[in-house]
Structure formats: structure tokens, C-alpha cells
């Protein structure tokens, strides 16, 4: 019996995306989106109320809550987070040598 070889990836995003740039963008968008979703849940906001606070439509909040990150730019997510009074920051550091 032959055991299939496993690929090692730095993160789940690297595993699902061939491009490091796309994987990095997805990782950041997911982090901000998760913080927004957690804040909406923590405040027990309806989607309509969250939309009003964030300056978007209720269907946009629905898309966010369903994990449709492909529909959101990082800028849009950061704006939504700011409307919810969440602070965001990005850390940039040199990657490991291959």
C-alpha cells in the first residue's frame, strides 16, 4: 500500500490559493470579517441594524455572515469595522527564506 504524499502549507489560505498575494489578501479579509461578525454577534445586532451602523445594505451583511469574502475588498471590510468602532492594524514583516 502506498501512502500519498502530503503537501505542507503555511496556512489554509496557501493551500487553497496558488498565488501568495491572493492567499495573503484572503487571510487579511478573513481576519477583519471574523472580527466584524464577532462584534455583530456580541452586540446582538440584527442584520438590518448592523447594516445601518456599517453604512451598507442588509444583503451585504448577509453575504458577510455567510462568509462570502470574495464579495468584499479589504478596504470595504476595514470601513465596516471602523463604523463598528473596531480598530484595525496590519503588520508587515519579512517572510521566511525558502
N, C-alpha and C positions, 0 to 999 in steps of 0.2 A: 504494500500500500504506500502510495506517495502522498506526502503532506504538501499541500500547496504553499508556495512561498507567500509570506505576508509583506506588504509594503509598510514602512514606518513613516508616519506623517507627524509633523509638529503639532497639528491641531486638526479637528474635524473639518475646518474650512479648507485646509490644504488638501485634505483627502477628496473633497467634492469639487474643487476647482483646480484646473490646470495652471492657471495664472496666479502667481504670488500676489500681484496687485489686486486682483478680484477677490482673492481669499482675505487679504488684509482689509479691504473695504467691507466685505460681508461680516468679518469679525467685529469691526467697529460699529457697524449698523446694528448688529445683534446686541451688542453691549448697551448701546443707547436705547434701543427698542425695549429691551428687557427692563431697564430702569424706569422707562415711561409706563410700561404695563404694570410693574410692581406698584408705582405711585398711584395709578388709577385704581388699582385694587385696594391699596392701603386706605385711600380716601373714600372707597366705596362709591365711586362716581358712576353714574350711568354713562353709556356711550355718548348720548346727546350732551350731557353736561361736560364730559371730558372734551368733546369736540368744540363746544363753546369756549372753554378755557384755553384750548390749544390753538384756536383760530382756524380750525379745519372743519370738514363736514363729518357727520356721524358715520357715513360709509368708509371714510378714511380711518377712523378709529376702529371700525370693524375689521378692516384689512390689517391694521396693525395687530389687533388682538388675535387674529388668525395666523399671524406670523408671515404675512406676505411682504417680506423685506425687499423683494425685488421691485416693489412699487414705490419705495421711499429712497430719497437721496439722503446722504449723511447730513447735509445742510437742513433738510426738512425735519429730520428727527431731532437735531440739536435745537432748532427753533421750537419744536413742540416741548422739548424738555425744559427750555427756558421759560415758556409760558406756565409750566407746572412748578416753576421755581426750583428746578434741579440744576445743579452746576455740572458742567462737563469739562473734561480736560483730555488732552491727548499726550501721550508720552512717546517720544521718538528716540530710538536707540539703535545702535549698530547691531546688525544681526550676527549670528554665529558664523564663523568661516565654514564653508562646506568642505 
